[in-house]
Amino acid sequence: MIIKVALKSIKLMFKNGVVLPLLIGLPLSQIFLIKKMMEVVVPSSQQMLHSSIMAVVYVNQGIENTMSQSYAASLLVMFILITGIMASSFLINEKEQKTMMRVFSTPIKKLEYILGNLLGHSVFMLCIALSIIFITKFAMAIDWGNSLLWILIVTMLVIFVAITMGYCFAAIFSKPKLANGIMSFVVVVMTFLSGGLTFNGAFGGLNQFTINKWGFEAYLALMRGESFSAIRLNLIVLLALGIAFTLIAAFAFRRENAYE
């Protein structure tokens, strides 16, 4: 039953021929523009701007990530979270169209329904994320490190959190526009507070409470060639958040009010 639900959601997500290239093209274009800007700015004043533009140095680590790497990692996490909004819209639309009423009139359990959609949406978002990673790696020479397996694991965990967070919003709100607007605002605020695009530091430790921080820093550590021990806490936090969001969504989507 989970597989049938997953296949249905995959089919619906890939059915829109405009959204898929848009979700891949937008982050790629931003990463490309930033990389080209660095190629123009850095050679003209390489020594002067080495510490502020050419590379980002993380305190207490002493290892550098290039600005292109930092923006690529941050934008990837942000767009994965934004894509999670689609998962929220999908479930809300099913409530509005009374699809859930028909689904829950069958023997399917609410957890099976959530897990099936989670699997389907994960496959769709993984295709988008891997496309961005491989295109930036081979076409733009962005170094994602040597451990593609751990890159894949981090990506899957960020996707897990993004989708399940979207499900929580879908359970709370009954209108797609309202849910999408609030979730978009939350993603933008988290991206700012994480320092992923501004590199303004930890904002007094507030970045610890953002999803972006845990995904973004895991990517950067892998880009620097660090081992599993460097990202272990990041993986634990992302997994814990995903499980928590899943349980909240499963509880909220009770059969008696899922389609009200």
Secondary structure, 3 states (H helix, E strand, C coil): CHHHHHHHHHHHHHHCCCHHHHHHHHHHHHHHHHHHHHHHHHHHCCCCCHHHHHEEECCCCCCEEEHHHHHHHHHHHHHHHHHHHHHHHHHHHHHHCCHHHHHCCCCCCHHHHHHHHHHHHHHHHHHHHHHHHHHHHHHCCCCCCCCHHHHHHHHHHHHHHHHHHHHHHHHHCCCHHHHHHHHHHHHHHHHHHHCCCCCCCCCCCHHHHCHHHHHHHHHHHHHCCCCHHHHHHHHHHHHHHHHHHHHHHHHHCCCCCCCC
